[in-house]
């Protein structure tokens, strides 16, 4: 089983207590500004998880659809929506296979919801392509991804040490030729079973992201530093940013 599929097959409850998902409100505020508070906007959340961004946007009156590979995550999202009386179309879908065409004003993928977790660069690119095809002619794509400048600037020893705090992250092997980080991650699922995952994540440098997006027809591409719960176009990307925030428009 793919590591990311195995990780989230039974992790919906504990996922919501992770530190990296605590910035939802600020991130939704940023999304609203990016679509000029237009309640007529149609929005697609790829890799929606338990629906944290989609739920907040729906509360504010936006039309949001969410897709995620994990059925456990989608079940949790649907339950939360029902509990709060919200009508959101959450579906268990693989981002590699979605086929929306010119339907959405905004597509977002936040907190590495799908891109860049795939095993190959071609798979990652397919996710970007599917996201771009889902957009209307003047649509906007927002996503976060791992910043390759961080491990390239820091020594590998320091980079691996900085990553070791992520729930028993061991056997880290960062490949400078492919910018892939392969490591073992030990977690406990929602039933407190210990699971060891063989993770494989791709880091990207800004020039790669720019080229990929231009090849998909985007003309305006902004790449910024990514601060949890405080996304901003004012944050210049630096070598100290573990993630980058990307905003692409036609």
N, C-alpha and C positions, 0 to 999 in steps of 0.2 A: 504493500500500500504506500502511496506517496506520503511523504512525511507530513505535509501540511494537511492532507486529508485525515491522516491518522490523528494528528494533534487535535483537530477540532471536531472529531467524531463524537466526543463526549467531554466537552470542555466549556459548555455555554455558561454554566454558573460561575465557575472560577475565572473565566475570561473577564467577566464584568468587574472583578476586583483587581485586575491588573493595573499597574500604575500608568501604562501607556494608553489606557482608554478613559482617563479621567479628564480629558480636555474638551469634551463634547460641546458644551455650551459655547465656549469661545470659538470653536471651529465652525459651529453652525452660524454664529454671528458673522463670521468672515464670509461664509458661503452666501448668506443673504445679501451682503454688500456687493458681492461679485455678480449677482443677478439683479442688482438694483431694486431689491425688495419687490420684484414683480411676481405677484401671486398667481399669474397665469403661466408661469414657467413650468414646464414638465421636466422632472428630475429623475435621473437613474443613479442608484447607489450600487456600484459593483463591489462585491466583497463586503456586503453590508453587515456581516456578523449577526449580532443580536438586535440590530436595527437602531443603534443608539442615535446616529445622525438623522436617519429617516424619520424616526419617531419625533424628534425635536422639531424638524422641519414641518411635519404634518400638524403638530400642535399649533404651529404658526400659520397654518392655512395653505401650505404648499402641497402640490400633487407629486408624490414620490413613489417610485417603484424600487424594490430592493431585491438583489439576487446574491446568492452565496452558495458555495459548493457543499457546505455542511448542512445536512438536514436537521441536526440538533440545534444549530444556530438559528435556522429559519423557524423551527418550531418555537423556540424561545421568543423570537421577534414577533411571531403571530400572536402568541399568548399575551405579550406585553401590549401589543396594539389593541387586542380585544379587551383587555383589562382597562385600557384608557379610552375605549370607545372611538378608536381611530381606524379609518379605512385606508389601509396601505396594502398594495399588492406585493407581498413577499413571496419569492419563488426560489426553490432549490434548483439552481442552474450552475453549470460550469462556465466560467468566463471565457474559456477557450472556444466554446460552442454557441454562445449567444449570437443571435442574428438580427438584432434590431436595425432598422434602416430609417434614418432621417426622422426620428421620433422625439428626440429630447433636446431641450434648450441647454441643459447642463448634465454632464456625466461626471461623477467624482469617484475616486478610489483612494480612500484615506487609511493611513496606518498599514500600508502594504497589504491592502485587502485582497489583491490577486497578483498584480505586478509588484515586485520582481521575484516572486517565489518559485517560478517555474524552473525546471531542470535544464532547459536550454534557452539560448537567446531567441531562437525562432519562436518558441512558445510564448515568451514574454512579449515579443513583438506582435504576435497574433492577438494577445489581449489588448494591446494598445490599438491595434487595427479595429477590433470589434467595438471598442469604446468609441473610436472616432466615427465609425459608420453609424453608430446609434444617434449621433448628433444631427440636428437640423443644420441648414446651410450656414447660419450665423451662430452656431452653438459654441459652448465653451467646455473644455476638459480641465479638471483640477485633480491632481493626484500627488501623493507623497511617495518617495522612494529612497533607497539607501544611497548615501552620498559617497562615491568612490574617492573623493578628495581626502576624506578622513583617514582611511587606512593607508593611502598613498603618502600622505604627509607625515603621519606618525610611524614610528618604527613598528614592525610587525609584533614585536614582543609587547610593546605598550598597547597596541590595538587589541591583541588577544587578551591581555590582562583586563582591559576596559570592558570587554565583552563577557568576561567570566562571571560577572555578577548576575547574569540572566539565568536564574534557576539552574545552577549546576551545569554550566556550559563547559564541556570538556573536549579534548582532542581537536582543538581548533586548527584548521589547515587553510590559511588564506592563500590563494593562488594569484600572484601578481600578473600572470599572463592573461588570465580570464576574468580577474576581479570577482572571483567566486569565493565565498566563505563556506567551508564545509566543516561541520562540527556536530558533536553529540549533545543533545539537550535532554535532560531528565525532568519530567513533570509528573504531577499527580492529577489524574482526571477527576471528573465530578463524583466518581465512586471511590476516590482515594487510592486508585490503582496506580502504581508507578510505571511510567512508560519512558523508554529511551528512544529518542528520535534521531535519525541521521539526517540533519538539516543541510540544505544547500541553497544559499541565497546569493543573488547577483547584485553587486554594487555597480553603480553607473556614474560616470563623470559627466559634467554638464554638456560637453561637446557631443557626446553620444546621444543624450536625450534630445538635444536640439536637432541632430541629424535624423533620428528616428521620427520625430514629430514632423519635420519638414517633408520627409518622404511620404507622410500621410496627408499632406496638403495644408498643414497649419502654417500660418504666416506670422502670427504674433506669439512668441514664446517667451515666457518669463520664468526664471529659475531663482529661487530665494532660499534663505535659511528657513528651517522648519522648527518652530517652537511649539511644544505641546500646549494646546488650548489657546494659542495666541498667534495664529497665522497672520502674516502681514507682508505686503509688498515692500515694506520699508526695510526688511531684514535682508541685507546682502549675504549671499551664501559664502561661507568661509570654510577653512579646513577644520574648524572645530565643530561644525554641524554634522551630526550623525546621520540626519535625514535632510533631504531637500524637498521644497514645495515647488511644484510645477504647475503653471497656468498656461494653457494653450488655446488660441482662438484662430478661426479662419479669417 
